Amino acid sequence: MALQRARVIGQAVSTIKHPSMPGHKLLLAQPLGVDNRPDEFPILIVDSFGAGIGSTVIITSDGKFAREITQSDKTPVRYTTVGLEDD
């Protein structure tokens, strides 16, 4: 499982979601490099830890974990939070 730090920079709202996603919070996160600077483009993540704007989270693109938290083998979710970094 590849892990990366990211900073939450916004929230996303969707009026229509895949059936595997009701109740899951969508956030916009900026992946961070080893120097704590932005790395790549912001991405949409599914959060199950209660992160908010400004939080630093640990994210993964592990499909197995996404399938476990959504309880669906056909979920389109790719990025999920797996932890919150202490302030």
C-alpha positions as CSV (number, residue, x, y, z in Angstrom):
1,M,0.0,0.0,0.0
2,A,1.6,3.3,-1.1
3,L,1.0,6.2,1.4
4,Q,1.4,9.9,0.9
5,R,0.8,13.0,3.0
6,A,-1.6,15.6,1.7
7,R,-3.2,18.8,2.9
8,V,-7.0,19.2,2.7
9,I,-7.7,22.4,0.7
10,G,-11.4,22.1,0.1
11,Q,-14.7,20.1,0.3
12,A,-16.7,18.7,-2.6
13,V,-20.4,18.2,-2.8
14,S,-22.1,15.8,-5.2
15,T,-25.9,15.6,-5.7
16,I,-25.5,12.3,-7.5
17,K,-23.0,9.7,-6.2
18,H,-22.2,6.1,-7.1
19,P,-24.3,3.7,-5.0
20,S,-21.2,2.7,-3.0
21,M,-20.6,6.2,-1.8
22,P,-23.6,7.4,0.3
23,G,-22.5,8.9,3.6
24,H,-18.9,9.3,2.6
25,K,-17.3,12.8,2.8
26,L,-15.5,14.1,-0.3
27,L,-12.5,16.3,0.1
28,L,-10.1,18.1,-2.2
29,A,-6.5,17.3,-1.1
30,Q,-3.1,18.6,-2.3
31,P,-0.5,15.8,-2.2
32,L,2.8,16.9,-0.5
33,G,6.3,16.0,-1.4
34,V,9.1,15.1,1.1
35,D,9.9,18.8,1.4
36,N,6.3,19.5,2.4
37,R,5.6,21.4,-0.8
38,P,2.8,20.7,-3.2
39,D,3.4,17.6,-5.3
40,E,1.3,17.0,-8.5
41,F,-2.3,18.3,-8.9
42,P,-5.0,18.3,-6.1
43,I,-7.1,15.1,-6.0
44,L,-10.5,14.1,-4.8
45,I,-10.4,11.8,-1.7
46,V,-13.0,10.0,0.3
47,D,-12.5,10.7,4.0
48,S,-13.6,8.5,6.9
49,F,-11.6,10.1,9.6
50,G,-13.3,13.5,10.0
51,A,-10.6,15.6,8.4
52,G,-11.3,19.3,7.7
53,I,-9.8,22.1,5.6
54,G,-6.2,22.6,6.6
55,S,-5.8,19.1,8.0
56,T,-2.8,17.1,7.0
57,V,-3.9,13.5,6.1
58,I,-2.3,10.3,5.0
59,I,-3.8,9.1,1.8
60,T,-3.6,5.9,-0.3
61,S,-4.7,4.8,-3.7
62,D,-5.0,1.2,-2.5
63,G,-8.1,-0.2,-4.2
64,K,-8.6,-3.0,-1.7
65,F,-8.9,-0.4,1.1
66,A,-11.4,1.6,-0.9
67,R,-13.5,-1.5,-1.5
68,E,-13.4,-2.3,2.2
69,I,-14.6,1.1,3.4
70,T,-17.3,1.4,0.7
71,Q,-18.3,-2.3,1.1
72,S,-18.4,-2.5,-2.7
73,D,-16.3,-4.4,-5.3
74,K,-17.4,-2.0,-8.0
75,T,-16.7,1.4,-6.3
76,P,-15.1,4.1,-8.4
77,V,-13.2,5.4,-5.3
78,R,-9.5,5.6,-5.8
79,Y,-8.0,7.8,-3.1
80,T,-9.0,7.5,0.6
81,T,-7.7,8.8,3.9
82,V,-6.0,6.2,6.1
83,G,-5.0,8.6,8.9
84,L,-4.8,12.2,10.3
85,E,-1.5,13.8,11.2
86,D,-1.4,15.4,14.6
87,D,-0.9,19.2,14.7
